[in-house]
Amino acid sequence: MSTSKETIAYLLEQLEPLDVRTRAMFGEYGLYCDDKIVAFVCDDTLFVKPTDIAEEYSDATYLAPAYPGSKDYYAVPDDKLADTEWLHEFVQRTADVLPAPKPKTAKKKPVTKKPPTTR
């Protein structure tokens, strides 16, 4: 089962006016705040990255893999998605403690040699 576009629209609406966006990845979605990936949305569930801050907003009973083979993330219960104040704090504070993304380096073009021309 995959995440519906309605779920993504709802989450983005709930998180306004935070600087958030989603990006399709792994057949599901990544949630970015301040250009840092703070969560995944898989099977219509928001999974927030585990940090020391996350422990203030959730407990270990909500730890679960976001997708098969992933490490555990904090699954946000549906009733907490409606609590915009709580959700804003959780997402923003998580982004605040995560490191800035590494700048992407430009890929070097492979050097191709042209065969010598004969005249």
PyRosetta script that sets phi, psi and omega in degrees:
from pyrosetta import init, pose_from_sequence

init()
pose = pose_from_sequence("MSTSKETIAYLLEQLEPLDVRTRAMFGEYGLYCDDKIVAFVCDDTLFVKPTDIAEEYSDATYLAPAYPGSKDYYAVPDDKLADTEWLHEFVQRTADVLPAPKPKTAKKKPVTKKPPTTR")
pose.set_psi(1, 140.9)
pose.set_omega(1, 179.9)
pose.set_phi(2, -117.0)
pose.set_psi(2, 168.2)
pose.set_omega(2, -178.1)
pose.set_phi(3, -76.0)
pose.set_psi(3, 136.8)
pose.set_omega(3, 179.2)
pose.set_phi(4, -81.7)
pose.set_psi(4, 154.1)
pose.set_omega(4, 176.9)
pose.set_phi(5, -65.2)
pose.set_psi(5, -27.7)
pose.set_omega(5, 177.3)
pose.set_phi(6, -65.3)
pose.set_psi(6, -38.8)
pose.set_omega(6, 177.9)
pose.set_phi(7, -63.9)
pose.set_psi(7, -43.6)
pose.set_omega(7, 179.5)
pose.set_phi(8, -63.3)
pose.set_psi(8, -44.6)
pose.set_omega(8, 179.2)
pose.set_phi(9, -61.2)
pose.set_psi(9, -41.4)
pose.set_omega(9, 178.9)
pose.set_phi(10, -63.1)
pose.set_psi(10, -46.9)
pose.set_omega(10, -179.9)
pose.set_phi(11, -61.0)
pose.set_psi(11, -44.8)
pose.set_omega(11, 179.6)
pose.set_phi(12, -63.2)
pose.set_psi(12, -37.5)
pose.set_omega(12, 177.0)
pose.set_phi(13, -65.3)
pose.set_psi(13, -43.3)
pose.set_omega(13, 180.0)
pose.set_phi(14, -64.7)
pose.set_psi(14, -29.8)
pose.set_omega(14, -175.5)
pose.set_phi(15, -91.8)
pose.set_psi(15, -2.2)
pose.set_omega(15, 176.3)
pose.set_phi(16, -62.2)
pose.set_psi(16, 139.9)
pose.set_omega(16, 7.2)
pose.set_phi(17, -100.5)
pose.set_psi(17, 23.1)
pose.set_omega(17, 178.7)
pose.set_phi(18, -59.9)
pose.set_psi(18, 155.4)
pose.set_omega(18, 176.9)
pose.set_phi(19, -81.0)
pose.set_psi(19, 79.8)
pose.set_omega(19, -178.0)
pose.set_phi(20, -123.5)
pose.set_psi(20, 155.6)
pose.set_omega(20, 174.4)
pose.set_phi(21, -155.0)
pose.set_psi(21, 162.1)
pose.set_omega(21, 175.3)
pose.set_phi(22, -118.7)
pose.set_psi(22, 159.0)
pose.set_omega(22, 178.1)
pose.set_phi(23, -143.3)
pose.set_psi(23, 131.1)
pose.set_omega(23, 177.3)
pose.set_phi(24, -66.6)
pose.set_psi(24, 131.5)
pose.set_omega(24, 177.3)
pose.set_phi(25, -160.1)
pose.set_psi(25, 146.8)
pose.set_omega(25, 178.5)
pose.set_phi(26, 56.4)
pose.set_psi(26, 24.7)
pose.set_omega(26, -176.7)
pose.set_phi(27, 79.3)
pose.set_psi(27, 1.2)
pose.set_omega(27, 177.7)
pose.set_phi(28, -130.4)
pose.set_psi(28, -143.1)
pose.set_omega(28, -177.1)
pose.set_phi(29, -138.4)
pose.set_psi(29, 147.5)
pose.set_omega(29, 169.4)
pose.set_phi(30, -104.9)
pose.set_psi(30, 142.9)
pose.set_omega(30, 177.3)
pose.set_phi(31, -109.8)
pose.set_psi(31, 123.4)
pose.set_omega(31, -179.4)
pose.set_phi(32, -108.2)
pose.set_psi(32, 140.8)
pose.set_omega(32, 172.0)
pose.set_phi(33, -132.7)
pose.set_psi(33, 126.8)
pose.set_omega(33, -176.7)
pose.set_phi(34, 53.8)
pose.set_psi(34, 39.9)
pose.set_omega(34, 179.4)
pose.set_phi(35, 63.3)
pose.set_psi(35, 18.2)
pose.set_omega(35, 175.4)
pose.set_phi(36, -114.5)
pose.set_psi(36, 136.1)
pose.set_omega(36, 177.8)
pose.set_phi(37, -77.1)
pose.set_psi(37, 116.6)
pose.set_omega(37, -175.8)
pose.set_phi(38, -108.9)
pose.set_psi(38, -17.1)
pose.set_omega(38, -175.5)
pose.set_phi(39, -161.1)
pose.set_psi(39, 167.8)
pose.set_omega(39, 171.7)
pose.set_phi(40, -122.1)
pose.set_psi(40, 151.3)
pose.set_omega(40, 173.8)
pose.set_phi(41, -118.5)
pose.set_psi(41, 110.1)
pose.set_omega(41, -177.2)
pose.set_phi(42, -130.7)
pose.set_psi(42, 134.7)
pose.set_omega(42, -179.3)
pose.set_phi(43, 50.2)
pose.set_psi(43, 43.1)
pose.set_omega(43, 177.3)
pose.set_phi(44, 62.6)
pose.set_psi(44, 24.2)
pose.set_omega(44, 178.2)
pose.set_phi(45, -123.4)
pose.set_psi(45, 137.4)
pose.set_omega(45, 176.8)
pose.set_phi(46, -88.0)
pose.set_psi(46, 123.5)
pose.set_omega(46, 179.2)
pose.set_phi(47, -116.1)
pose.set_psi(47, 110.9)
pose.set_omega(47, -177.6)
pose.set_phi(48, -91.5)
pose.set_psi(48, 141.3)
pose.set_omega(48, 179.8)
pose.set_phi(49, -57.8)
pose.set_psi(49, 141.5)
pose.set_omega(49, 177.5)
pose.set_phi(50, -74.5)
pose.set_psi(50, 125.2)
pose.set_omega(50, 175.7)
pose.set_phi(51, -143.2)
pose.set_psi(51, 173.1)
pose.set_omega(51, 175.1)
pose.set_phi(52, -61.9)
pose.set_psi(52, -34.5)
pose.set_omega(52, 178.7)
pose.set_phi(53, -64.2)
pose.set_psi(53, -41.7)
pose.set_omega(53, -177.9)
pose.set_phi(54, -57.3)
pose.set_psi(54, -33.6)
pose.set_omega(54, -179.6)
pose.set_phi(55, -65.7)
pose.set_psi(55, -21.2)
pose.set_omega(55, 176.4)
pose.set_phi(56, -77.8)
pose.set_psi(56, -20.3)
pose.set_omega(56, -175.6)
pose.set_phi(57, -108.0)
pose.set_psi(57, -12.1)
pose.set_omega(57, -177.3)
pose.set_phi(58, -151.5)
pose.set_psi(58, 177.0)
pose.set_omega(58, 176.1)
pose.set_phi(59, -132.3)
pose.set_psi(59, 173.9)
pose.set_omega(59, -173.2)
pose.set_phi(60, -60.4)
pose.set_psi(60, -19.5)
pose.set_omega(60, 179.3)
pose.set_phi(61, -66.9)
pose.set_psi(61, -18.3)
pose.set_omega(61, 179.9)
pose.set_phi(62, -97.6)
pose.set_psi(62, 4.1)
pose.set_omega(62, 176.9)
pose.set_phi(63, -74.3)
pose.set_psi(63, 130.7)
pose.set_omega(63, -180.0)
pose.set_phi(64, -161.0)
pose.set_psi(64, 154.4)
pose.set_omega(64, 176.5)
pose.set_phi(65, -70.6)
pose.set_psi(65, 138.7)
pose.set_omega(65, 179.9)
pose.set_phi(66, -73.3)
pose.set_psi(66, -31.8)
pose.set_omega(66, 179.7)
pose.set_phi(67, -151.6)
pose.set_psi(67, 161.6)
pose.set_omega(67, -177.5)
pose.set_phi(68, -55.4)
pose.set_psi(68, 126.4)
pose.set_omega(68, 178.1)
pose.set_phi(69, 89.9)
pose.set_psi(69, -3.2)
pose.set_omega(69, -179.7)
pose.set_phi(70, -84.1)
pose.set_psi(70, 163.3)
pose.set_omega(70, 172.1)
pose.set_phi(71, -73.0)
pose.set_psi(71, 174.2)
pose.set_omega(71, -178.2)
pose.set_phi(72, -79.6)
pose.set_psi(72, 141.2)
pose.set_omega(72, 175.2)
pose.set_phi(73, -127.4)
pose.set_psi(73, 166.1)
pose.set_omega(73, 178.1)
pose.set_phi(74, -85.6)
pose.set_psi(74, 112.7)
pose.set_omega(74, 177.5)
pose.set_phi(75, -78.1)
pose.set_psi(75, 123.4)
pose.set_omega(75, -178.5)
pose.set_phi(76, -86.0)
pose.set_psi(76, 122.6)
pose.set_omega(76, 179.0)
pose.set_phi(77, -64.9)
pose.set_psi(77, 149.1)
pose.set_omega(77, -178.1)
pose.set_phi(78, -55.0)
pose.set_psi(78, -38.3)
pose.set_omega(78, -178.5)
pose.set_phi(79, -66.0)
pose.set_psi(79, -27.2)
pose.set_omega(79, 178.5)
pose.set_phi(80, -77.0)
pose.set_psi(80, -24.1)
pose.set_omega(80, 177.6)
pose.set_phi(81, -64.8)
pose.set_psi(81, -28.5)
pose.set_omega(81, 179.8)
pose.set_phi(82, -78.7)
pose.set_psi(82, -18.7)
pose.set_omega(82, 179.6)
pose.set_phi(83, -86.8)
pose.set_psi(83, 86.3)
pose.set_omega(83, -172.4)
pose.set_phi(84, -62.3)
pose.set_psi(84, -36.5)
pose.set_omega(84, 179.4)
pose.set_phi(85, -62.0)
pose.set_psi(85, -48.0)
pose.set_omega(85, 178.7)
pose.set_phi(86, -62.0)
pose.set_psi(86, -46.1)
pose.set_omega(86, -177.7)
pose.set_phi(87, -64.1)
pose.set_psi(87, -43.4)
pose.set_omega(87, 177.4)
pose.set_phi(88, -58.5)
pose.set_psi(88, -48.5)
pose.set_omega(88, -179.3)
pose.set_phi(89, -60.6)
pose.set_psi(89, -47.2)
pose.set_omega(89, -177.5)
pose.set_phi(90, -59.8)
pose.set_psi(90, -49.8)
pose.set_omega(90, -177.5)
pose.set_phi(91, -68.3)
pose.set_psi(91, -45.8)
pose.set_omega(91, -177.7)
pose.set_phi(92, -66.6)
pose.set_psi(92, -43.9)
pose.set_omega(92, 179.9)
pose.set_phi(93, -66.7)
pose.set_psi(93, -33.3)
pose.set_omega(93, 175.2)
pose.set_phi(94, -64.1)
pose.set_psi(94, -46.5)
pose.set_omega(94, 178.1)
pose.set_phi(95, -60.4)
pose.set_psi(95, -38.5)
pose.set_omega(95, -177.8)
pose.set_phi(96, -62.7)
pose.set_psi(96, -32.8)
pose.set_omega(96, -177.6)
pose.set_phi(97, -91.6)
pose.set_psi(97, -11.4)
pose.set_omega(97, 179.5)
pose.set_phi(98, -81.1)
pose.set_psi(98, 147.2)
pose.set_omega(98, 179.1)
pose.set_phi(99, -69.1)
pose.set_psi(99, 154.7)
pose.set_omega(99, 176.9)
pose.set_phi(100, -63.9)
pose.set_psi(100, 146.7)
pose.set_omega(100, 179.0)
pose.set_phi(101, -64.9)
pose.set_psi(101, 147.0)
pose.set_omega(101, 178.5)
pose.set_phi(102, -71.1)
pose.set_psi(102, 138.9)
pose.set_omega(102, 177.8)
pose.set_phi(103, -65.8)
pose.set_psi(103, 141.4)
pose.set_omega(103, 179.7)
pose.set_phi(104, -79.2)
pose.set_psi(104, 137.5)
pose.set_omega(104, 178.3)
pose.set_phi(105, -93.8)
pose.set_psi(105, 145.7)
pose.set_omega(105, 178.9)
pose.set_phi(106, -69.9)
pose.set_psi(106, 138.3)
pose.set_omega(106, 178.4)
pose.set_phi(107, -76.3)
pose.set_psi(107, 137.1)
pose.set_omega(107, 177.8)
pose.set_phi(108, -78.7)
pose.set_psi(108, 137.3)
pose.set_omega(108, 177.4)
pose.set_phi(109, -77.0)
pose.set_psi(109, 137.4)
pose.set_omega(109, 178.5)
pose.set_phi(110, -66.5)
pose.set_psi(110, 142.8)
pose.set_omega(110, 178.7)
pose.set_phi(111, -82.3)
pose.set_psi(111, 123.4)
pose.set_omega(111, 176.7)
pose.set_phi(112, -115.0)
pose.set_psi(112, 134.2)
pose.set_omega(112, 179.2)
pose.set_phi(113, -95.0)
pose.set_psi(113, 135.1)
pose.set_omega(113, 176.4)
pose.set_phi(114, -88.1)
pose.set_psi(114, 141.5)
pose.set_omega(114, 178.0)
pose.set_phi(115, -66.5)
pose.set_psi(115, 146.9)
pose.set_omega(115, -179.5)
pose.set_phi(116, -63.7)
pose.set_psi(116, 142.2)
pose.set_omega(116, 178.3)
pose.set_phi(117, -91.7)
pose.set_psi(117, 141.5)
pose.set_omega(117, 178.2)
pose.set_phi(118, -111.7)
pose.set_psi(118, 141.1)
pose.set_omega(118, 179.0)
pose.set_phi(119, -121.3)
pose.dump_pdb("model.pdb")
